[in-house]
Amino acid sequence: MKKVLIIDDEKYFCRAVKKVIETNRDFMVLTATRGDEGLRLAQTETPDLILLDIVMPGIAGTQVAEELLEDPATATIPIIFVTAIVKQEEAERNKGFLGGRMFIAKPVVVDELLKKIDSLLSSQ
Amino acid sequence: MDKMFIKDVVPKEKVLIVDDEAHVLKLMRDYLVSEGYDVHTATSGLEAIEKVKEVTPHIVFLDIIMPGMGGIETMQEIKKINPKIWVAMVTAVVDEELAKRVIQLGADDYIVKPIDLGFLRVYVLVRMIQLLN
């Protein structure tokens, strides 16, 4: 079973996205509401995909991504950045990519989220 | 087709806290908001009934002893409006007879103040799983 890890300090977002993914796909979804907790889960559970909030108190999402890349055990896990900073139109215009990274804008559109997850997991 | 956002598919779970003590309301409200719930408050039984009609909460924390319409009467009115709403009666008194009585009259639980926030987090999380799955 594929594993998806959500790292987001917004607890409702973690619960809601977990429910949406688990309802629509046969995946196991893990959640972390802090960057350090997310890093630990990524190292111990080696998920197939990570949804990562950029702006979080404590360790920011960008730093989490850097630490994931530095660790050979987690370096190849695909990451979708989730953020309210990028506007939906902006993300769509760039086909979901900004600076070579895949982004999804908040508020998250369900179909868009599932499509992005499918596209990354089907290529593995 | 209109875009469906996460919040449309999985709306925030709703909690109503009813207590005439402002500091209890604030403490519980702030904590549950930080846990990502849609939290509403009322300071009297009558206001609680209006809020129940307005927002249909999943869980109500209801103080038993309040001026005016008391907690037990308020609970019974809430259950008449919607028996599926989980009503936890809250009191500062550990009283087995009172606990039995409120459960017999239709309440779903009896909780004693002060409420530990760690307990509150797990309580709401587990009840929401029971109520929504």
Interface residues (C-beta under 8 A of the other chain):
Chain A: E10 K11 Y12 F13 C14 R15 A16 V17 K19 V20 P107 V108 V109 V110 D111 E112 L113
Chain B: K3 M4 F5 I6 K7 D8 V9 V10 K12 S34 E35 G36 Y37
